[in-house]
Amino acid sequence: MGKLVVTEFITLDGVIKDPGGAEKAAFPRGGWAFDFDRGPEGDKFKLDELNAADAQLLGRRTYEGFAKAWPSMEGTGEFGEKMNAMPKYVVSSTLTDPTWNNTTVIGLDDVPGVKERYAGDVLVAGSGQLVRGLLERGLVDELRLMVFPTALGAGARLFAAEAGRTDFQLVGATQTGGVAVLTLAKKP
């Protein structure tokens, strides 16, 4: 069975999606992340985690941003080729006709079956609302947080204010450029 891995860009105050941010990013979230250098180690980290994944799990909004950008990036190297080729599962009750190849629309209750289908990681990038639902159901096996040295004061946070306690254990901490990368595993 695969491991469900959530990877997020996050600020010091826990923001994963700022109220604006689209002016610097291809996706309407996290424009602040482009103000910091994550260095070549950060690029390698993102490539390594994608290569370890057998599939992606995405929320509808993240899927729409990715589906708009990535198919036009064919021939842009190993990262783009993997993004376009791998199976993608979109948790949505409103998306009916996904256009990005190898995409299947599922419900949140179908996620455990996706984990069972793969031996490698099932990678969740962004997708804040989906991640909060996965955390509530105890489905997240590992969190990989790229912590950027800024506090925005406003925006969507990874953990909802009304969420209950969720314990993880720190299994890795590194620095990539000016960004800290924390890897946390679900506490047994």
GICOR-V8035 format. One record per backbone hydrogen bond with DSSP energy under -1.0 kcal/mol. NH is the residue of the N-H (numbers start at 1). CO is the residue of the C=O. If there is no record, write none. Layout:
[[NH CO] [NH CO]]
This chain:
[[2 115] [5 122] [6 142] [7 124] [8 144] [10 146] [11 15] [12 150] [14 11] [16 156] [17 156] [24 21] [29 27] [33 30] [34 31] [35 32] [36 33] [42 38] [43 39] [44 40] [45 41] [46 42] [47 43] [48 44] [49 45] [50 46] [51 47] [52 48] [53 50] [54 121] [55 121] [56 87] [57 123] [58 89] [63 59] [64 60] [65 61] [66 62] [67 63] [68 64] [69 65] [70 66] [73 70] [76 73] [81 77] [82 78] [83 79] [84 80] [85 81] [86 82] [88 102] [89 56] [90 104] [91 58] [92 106] [104 88] [106 90] [110 107] [111 108] [114 110] [115 111] [116 112] [117 113] [121 52] [122 3] [123 55] [124 5] [126 7] [131 127] [132 128] [133 129] [134 130] [135 131] [136 132] [137 133] [138 135] [139 134] [141 4] [142 4] [143 184] [144 6] [145 182] [146 8] [147 180] [148 10] [150 148] [156 17] [158 14] [163 160] [169 185] [171 183] [172 183] [174 181] [176 179] [178 37] [179 176] [180 147] [181 174] [182 145] [183 172] [184 143] [185 169] [186 141] [187 167]]
